[in-house]
Amino acid sequence: MKLTLKIFFGILMLLNTSLAYKPVVLVHGIMTGSGSMEIISRRIQEKHPGTKVYNVNRFESWSSLETMWHQVLEIGLDIANISSHYPEGINLIGYSQGGLVARGIVQTFPNVSVSTFISLSSPQGGQYGAGFLHVVFPGLVKESAYELFYSRVGQHTSVGNYWKDPYHQTLYEEYSVFLPYINNHIMSAKSDDFKSNLLRLKRFVLIGGPDDQVITPWQSSQFGYYNVNETVVELREQDIYMSDRIGLRALDESGRLHIVTVPGINHFNWHMNVSIVDDYLLPYLD
């Protein structure tokens, strides 16, 4: 009888483990902090009871302007520590700039085991728009912002690290120390790792929409971007996809890349909208 009970409770424990939701790590956007992600955190815990949610509180407010590599490495160490406790993997959600920081972590840290990575309205393909500039640099206009960002001083800001002026690509390649490398546009000693680490994902979810009004072009949230004539080229026609520089095509062809377009959502509402959590985040969280 005792042996039977032990077997029964052992089976129950295995079932509970298999049905448990993976922990979720949230990475906030620029000029905000962990508090801005609380709606997402609470809703996940409400709809997926028992989920452990870690809400990153580093680089809040003005410190979010520190360089992208600094944020990737510092937050990455924290997430690596979290991940070490969950060998079955964690889920990662990054909003706005936080989604680009999060991708940098996925590609840089082989010891961070991410099952699903959700990029929520993040400038994955770069940024070239006044709507975004006015959030942080109200005196700048996009046409001349390259004069600041494509300099040693400008590269000490997070925005400068992913500013991608379609009319000044030579300067972008010369000065930008983050985006062209993490996208394997410029090859480096880390290029193979950047690709192989991203390919470990079970799901890569890219969420954005045409009414964002901050991420410019909005298709950048799905790796689309301007060509030299400021005409948007969609993801699957971009070199980063066709040459499979970081594994996007391989993820797509294996059914692991999910491109989600949601109209009617302003940039500052993505992380504040319970319906977005219910309809577009929770379905991907296992």
C-alpha positions as CSV (number, residue, x, y, z in Angstrom):
1,M,0.0,0.0,0.0
2,K,2.8,2.4,0.9
3,L,4.6,1.6,-2.3
4,T,1.4,2.3,-4.3
5,L,1.0,5.7,-2.6
6,K,4.6,6.6,-3.3
7,I,4.1,5.7,-7.0
8,F,0.9,7.7,-7.1
9,F,2.4,10.8,-5.5
10,G,5.4,10.5,-7.7
11,I,3.2,10.5,-10.8
12,L,1.4,13.6,-9.4
13,M,4.7,15.4,-9.0
14,L,5.7,14.6,-12.5
15,L,2.4,15.8,-13.9
16,N,2.6,19.1,-11.9
17,T,6.1,19.6,-13.2
18,S,5.1,19.0,-16.8
19,L,2.1,21.3,-16.5
20,A,3.9,24.1,-14.8
21,Y,4.5,27.3,-16.8
22,K,8.0,28.4,-17.5
23,P,9.3,31.5,-15.7
24,V,9.0,34.7,-17.5
25,V,11.6,37.5,-17.6
26,L,10.4,41.0,-18.6
27,V,12.7,43.7,-19.9
28,H,11.4,47.3,-19.9
29,G,11.7,50.0,-22.6
30,I,13.7,53.2,-22.8
31,M,13.1,56.0,-20.3
32,T,10.8,53.7,-18.2
33,G,11.4,51.0,-15.6
34,S,10.1,47.8,-14.2
35,G,7.0,49.5,-13.0
36,S,5.9,50.0,-16.6
37,M,5.8,46.2,-17.0
38,E,3.6,45.5,-14.0
39,I,0.4,45.1,-16.0
40,I,2.0,42.4,-18.1
41,S,3.5,40.8,-15.0
42,R,0.2,40.8,-13.0
43,R,-1.8,39.5,-16.0
44,I,0.5,36.6,-16.7
45,Q,0.3,35.6,-13.0
46,E,-3.5,36.0,-13.0
47,K,-4.1,33.9,-16.2
48,H,-1.2,31.5,-15.7
49,P,-1.3,30.8,-12.0
50,G,2.0,29.8,-10.4
51,T,4.2,31.5,-13.1
52,K,7.3,33.0,-11.7
53,V,7.8,36.5,-13.2
54,Y,11.1,38.3,-13.0
55,N,10.8,42.0,-13.8
56,V,14.2,43.6,-14.6
57,N,14.8,46.8,-12.7
58,R,18.2,47.7,-14.1
59,F,18.8,50.7,-16.4
60,E,15.6,52.6,-15.5
61,S,14.8,56.1,-16.6
62,W,17.8,58.1,-17.8
63,S,20.2,55.2,-17.3
64,S,18.3,53.4,-20.1
65,L,20.4,55.6,-22.4
66,E,23.6,53.8,-21.5
67,T,25.1,51.9,-24.3
68,M,23.4,48.8,-25.6
69,W,26.4,46.5,-25.0
70,H,26.6,47.6,-21.4
71,Q,22.9,46.9,-20.9
72,V,23.2,43.6,-22.7
73,L,26.1,42.4,-20.6
74,E,24.8,43.6,-17.2
75,I,21.2,42.5,-17.6
76,G,22.4,39.4,-19.4
77,L,24.4,38.3,-16.3
78,D,21.2,38.7,-14.2
79,I,19.2,36.6,-16.6
80,A,21.9,34.0,-16.9
81,N,21.7,33.6,-13.1
82,I,17.9,33.3,-13.3
83,S,18.2,30.8,-16.2
84,S,20.6,28.6,-14.2
85,H,17.8,27.7,-11.9
86,Y,15.5,26.6,-14.7
87,P,17.2,24.0,-16.9
88,E,14.0,23.5,-18.8
89,G,14.2,27.1,-20.0
90,I,12.6,30.4,-19.4
91,N,10.4,32.8,-21.5
92,L,11.7,36.3,-22.3
93,I,9.6,39.4,-23.2
94,G,11.2,42.7,-24.2
95,Y,9.3,45.8,-24.9
96,S,10.6,48.7,-27.1
97,Q,14.3,49.1,-26.6
98,G,14.1,46.3,-24.1
99,G,13.3,43.9,-26.9
100,L,16.5,44.8,-28.6
101,V,18.5,44.4,-25.4
102,A,16.8,41.1,-24.8
103,R,17.7,39.9,-28.3
104,G,21.3,40.9,-27.7
105,I,21.3,38.7,-24.5
106,V,19.8,35.7,-26.4
107,Q,22.5,36.0,-29.0
108,T,25.4,36.7,-26.7
109,F,24.8,34.4,-23.7
110,P,25.0,30.7,-24.6
111,N,24.2,29.8,-21.0
112,V,20.8,31.6,-21.1
113,S,18.2,29.0,-22.0
114,V,15.3,30.8,-23.6
115,S,12.3,28.8,-24.9
116,T,10.2,31.6,-26.2
117,F,11.4,35.2,-26.9
118,I,8.7,37.8,-27.6
119,S,9.8,41.1,-29.0
120,L,7.0,43.6,-28.3
121,S,7.3,46.6,-30.6
122,S,11.1,46.8,-30.6
123,P,13.4,48.4,-33.2
124,Q,14.9,45.1,-34.3
125,G,15.8,46.5,-37.8
126,G,16.9,49.9,-36.5
127,Q,15.3,53.3,-36.0
128,Y,14.9,56.3,-38.2
129,G,12.1,58.5,-37.0
130,A,11.3,61.8,-35.3
131,G,8.6,60.2,-33.1
132,F,11.2,58.2,-31.3
133,L,13.7,61.0,-31.1
134,H,11.2,63.3,-29.4
135,V,11.0,60.9,-26.5
136,V,14.6,61.5,-25.6
137,F,16.2,64.1,-27.8
138,P,13.5,66.7,-28.4
139,G,15.9,69.1,-30.2
140,L,17.0,66.6,-32.8
141,V,15.4,66.0,-36.2
142,K,15.9,62.7,-38.0
143,E,17.6,64.2,-41.1
144,S,20.5,65.6,-39.1
145,A,20.6,63.2,-36.1
146,Y,23.3,61.2,-37.8
147,E,25.7,64.0,-37.0
148,L,25.4,63.2,-33.3
149,F,24.8,59.4,-33.4
150,Y,27.5,58.6,-35.9
151,S,30.3,59.9,-33.7
152,R,32.2,58.7,-30.7
153,V,30.0,60.7,-28.4
154,G,26.8,59.6,-30.1
155,Q,27.8,55.9,-29.7
156,H,27.8,56.4,-26.0
157,T,24.0,56.4,-26.1
158,S,21.7,53.4,-26.6
159,V,19.7,55.2,-29.3
160,G,22.9,55.9,-31.3
161,N,23.7,52.2,-31.2
162,Y,20.7,51.3,-33.3
163,W,20.1,54.5,-35.2
164,K,20.1,53.5,-38.8
165,D,19.9,56.4,-41.3
166,P,19.2,55.0,-44.7
167,Y,20.9,58.0,-46.4
168,H,24.2,57.6,-44.4
169,Q,24.9,53.8,-44.4
170,T,28.7,54.3,-44.8
171,L,28.8,56.3,-41.6
172,Y,26.4,53.8,-39.9
173,E,28.9,51.0,-40.8
174,E,31.9,53.0,-39.7
175,Y,30.6,54.2,-36.3
176,S,27.7,52.0,-35.1
177,V,29.1,49.5,-32.5
178,F,26.0,47.5,-31.9
179,L,23.2,46.9,-34.4
180,P,25.4,46.1,-37.5
181,Y,27.2,43.5,-35.4
182,I,24.3,41.9,-33.6
183,N,22.6,41.6,-37.1
184,N,25.8,40.2,-38.6
185,H,25.7,42.9,-41.2
186,I,29.4,43.4,-40.2
187,M,31.0,40.1,-39.4
188,S,33.0,39.6,-36.3
189,A,34.6,36.9,-34.2
190,K,31.2,36.5,-32.5
191,S,29.1,36.2,-35.6
192,D,28.8,32.4,-35.5
193,D,27.7,32.6,-31.9
194,F,25.2,35.3,-32.6
195,K,23.5,33.1,-35.1
196,S,23.8,29.7,-33.3
197,N,22.5,31.1,-30.0
198,L,19.4,32.6,-31.7
199,L,18.7,29.3,-33.4
200,R,18.3,27.7,-30.0
201,L,15.0,29.4,-29.6
202,K,11.8,27.3,-29.6
203,R,9.8,30.4,-30.7
204,F,10.8,33.9,-31.8
205,V,7.7,36.2,-31.8
206,L,7.9,39.6,-33.5
207,I,5.0,41.9,-32.6
208,G,4.4,45.3,-34.1
209,G,1.7,47.4,-35.8
210,P,1.1,50.2,-38.3
211,D,-0.3,52.6,-35.7
212,D,2.8,52.5,-33.4
213,Q,3.9,56.0,-34.3
214,V,7.3,55.7,-32.5
215,I,9.1,52.7,-34.0
216,T,10.0,54.0,-37.5
217,P,9.4,52.3,-39.8
218,W,7.0,50.3,-37.7
219,Q,8.1,47.2,-39.8
220,S,11.4,47.4,-38.0
221,S,9.6,45.6,-35.1
222,Q,9.6,42.7,-37.6
223,F,13.0,43.3,-39.1
224,G,11.6,45.2,-42.1
225,Y,13.4,48.5,-42.9
226,Y,14.0,51.3,-45.3
227,N,16.2,51.0,-48.4
228,V,18.3,53.9,-49.6
229,N,15.2,55.6,-51.0
230,E,13.4,55.4,-47.7
231,T,11.0,52.7,-49.1
232,V,10.2,49.9,-46.6
233,V,11.6,46.5,-47.6
234,E,9.8,43.7,-45.7
235,L,11.7,41.1,-43.7
236,R,11.7,38.3,-46.2
237,E,13.2,40.6,-48.9
238,Q,15.9,41.8,-46.5
239,D,19.5,40.5,-46.8
240,I,19.5,39.6,-43.1
241,Y,16.8,37.1,-44.0
242,M,17.7,36.0,-47.5
243,S,21.4,35.4,-46.5
244,D,20.2,34.0,-43.1
245,R,22.7,36.1,-41.3
246,I,21.4,35.5,-37.8
247,G,19.1,32.5,-38.4
248,L,15.8,34.2,-39.1
249,R,15.1,32.3,-42.3
250,A,16.0,29.0,-40.6
251,L,13.6,29.8,-37.7
252,D,10.9,30.8,-40.2
253,E,11.3,27.6,-42.3
254,S,11.1,25.5,-39.2
255,G,7.9,27.2,-38.0
256,R,9.6,28.9,-35.1
257,L,9.4,32.5,-36.3
258,H,6.0,34.1,-35.6
259,I,5.3,37.5,-37.2
260,V,2.3,39.3,-35.5
261,T,0.8,42.5,-36.8
262,V,-1.7,44.3,-34.6
263,P,-3.3,47.5,-35.9
264,G,-4.7,50.3,-33.7
265,I,-2.1,50.2,-30.9
266,N,0.1,53.2,-30.1
267,H,3.6,52.5,-29.0
268,F,3.0,53.6,-25.4
269,N,0.0,51.2,-25.1
270,W,1.5,47.9,-26.0
271,H,2.6,47.1,-22.5
272,M,-0.4,48.8,-20.9
273,N,-3.1,46.9,-22.7
274,V,-4.5,43.7,-21.1
275,S,-6.0,42.6,-24.4
276,I,-2.5,42.6,-25.9
277,V,-1.3,40.3,-23.1
278,D,-4.3,38.0,-23.4
279,D,-4.4,37.8,-27.2
280,Y,-0.7,38.1,-28.2
281,L,1.5,37.2,-25.3
282,L,-0.1,34.5,-23.3
283,P,-0.7,32.1,-26.2
284,Y,3.0,31.8,-26.7
285,L,3.9,31.3,-23.0
286,D,4.2,27.6,-22.1
